[in-house]
Amino acid sequence: MIGAVPSLNQLALAVGIFFLLPLGDRVSNRRLVSIFVTAQFLSISIMALAGDYWLFVTGSTLLGFFTIAPYLLPAYVSKRVEAERLGRVTAVLTTGIIAGILVARVGAGILGEYLGWRTVYYLAAALMLAVSFMLPLIMDEREGAKMPGRREGYFRLIFSLPGVIAKFPEILLSGAIQGLSFGIFLSVWLGLGLHLTSEEMGYGVDIVGYLAGFTLLNLIVTPRLGTWADRTGARKARLVVSIVQLTGASMLWVFGHSLWLLMIPIVIMNLAGPMIDITGRMTFLNQESGVRTRLMTVYIMMMFIGGGMASWAGTAAYDLAGWRGNALLALVMSLTVLSLAVLALRHGGEDLPQRD
């Protein structure tokens, strides 16, 4: 039942991405963001006020469907920077997301332990309400009439996705890599929460939140790694980071008996995961501006389908084999990511920035 909550959330997000994100090639991104963040606020409010499991799941699933704004922003920003700075700028956006995750995990762990779970969602709803007012103020409408896809109708945009995939087939490979990588992240953290709060380990949920504090390293390291990816090339950088992620995953089982030793693979994988995402986005956000949002649609759909399946698989693996099951699942998925990264490097085309 625990695994069903994030699983349905991630799968609903994949559906929302499919039906809503392509609008970014037709409608003002500022207007879309305003609508979506307001819907997120309402969804979180349902979760906060839910009186039973299924109402909570409904709110969580709706939240997934409407969480589109973070995936509109990279395409929005990519139209405003030079191709040579794409890696660093994408890394800056990712760092912002990491900062939010850091605050959310640590804060939610502490609030959940001492003030109850509803407090977490009351605060989240209040923050999202603030975002719904603030974010549109820092965005502009300049893409307006210059957007190549603006004349296309909604259904034409949706049905154009197969053609976009046919023109840019590497998006499927990048999406698969990110889907697996995101799945590793979710399955490990879900399993970690169950493992650390089990009778064997005996920690509270606040300890899981404190572990998220290591994400602070990402705020320092990720922008620098984005600059490195600009120099190295997206596909080569992704291959290197995939090896690093595999190294971290291989330590999970060995170090699973000790909270202090577990910090080592957690730090390694926390640094590797966002960079796999950044380098994956770099492989298509340098294409012509009129298709970037639709390419992002395919990429994010695959990411959250992978995340949804791994959320369930991670809790199921823990139910069947405990922490060893989670560690083995992460190891197999990391090996697959590395294999696909090698394939992408061999067949992905030129690893150089492209201009519109």
Secondary structure, 3 states (H helix, E strand, C coil): CCCHHHHHHHHHHHHHHHHHHHHHHCCCHHHHHHHHHHHHHHHHHHHHHCCCHHHHHHHHHHHHHHCCHHHHHHHHHHCCCCHHHHHHHHHHHHHHHHHHHHHHHHHHHHHHHHCCHHHHHHHHHHHHHHHHHHHHHHCCCCCHHHCHHHHCCHHHHHHCHHHHHHHCCHHHHHHHHHHHHHHHHHHHHHHHHHHHCCCCCCCCHHHHHHHHHHHHHHHHHHHHHHHHHHHHCHHHHHHHHHHHHHHHHCCCCCCCCCHHHHHHHHHHHHHHHHHHHHHHHHCCCCCCHHHHHHHHHHHHHHHHHHHHHHHHHHHHHHHHHHHHHHHHHHHHHHHHHHHHHHHHHHHCCCCCCCCC
